[in-house]
Structures are given as C-alpha cells and as structure tokens.
Amino acid sequence: MTITYRWRGDVDNVLLGALHADGFGHPPDGTDWRTQLERHSLGWVCAWENGAMVGFVNVAWDGGAHAFLLDTVVARHCRSRGVGAQLVAVAAEQARAAACEWLHVDFEDDLRPFYLDACGFKETSAGLIAL
C-alpha cells in the first residue's frame, strides 16, 4: 500500500485523536487538534494510507531558529515500515525551508534507536522539570 505524506494538511480532530490515543495508550480525550496546531505550530505532517490517517508529527517552534518535534505517532499496524522516519524527514525538510536552524526532540530511552539511528538526530545534554 502507498503511504502519502502531507505538510500542513487538513486535520480531522476525531481521526487524529483516535491515532494519538492508540499510539500513546489512552482513551480519546476530545482535543481540538486543529485549533492547537494553527495557534502553536510551524506545521505538521500527516501520513495517509487508503484514506486512513496512519501517522502524525507536530512541529512546534519559537518563531525563529528552533523547531521542536511533538506527538510523533504511527498506527500500530504501520510500525517498522519507515513511516515514522519519513514523517520526521518531511518535518525536517519543511523546518529547514522555513529557515529554522535547529530541530529538537526529546524522547524516552526506548525510542533512542528510532531518533538517533533511523532519523539522524545527534545526542545532546538537556534538562527537564516536571510540572
């Protein structure tokens, strides 16, 4: 099956909510994704297969040189097929086109091979405060 990737494509709150819930293991919470993305994002990438949303990544930014990946998710039945890496590649390409100089991501240890090996991120030191 062919998977297509769309930068700043139309987002259906129900479809994205279901994908996010499935990918992160929680019930759909009714998030108004469209409004959130339009207010806070440089853009986003959606992956589609036969009319079904099978992947998503949000590219937030500071309005300048820094972009940040959030909510990278791939439908369970599409994992290990390169969908996530292609989502990140399109996000990086579009952030570069918007004159961003840096693309940041933070992740849990089990995702280290994905982000560092499959996507080409370099390991850095960072800090985090749980709020």
Disulfide bonds with the S-S distance in Angstrom:
none
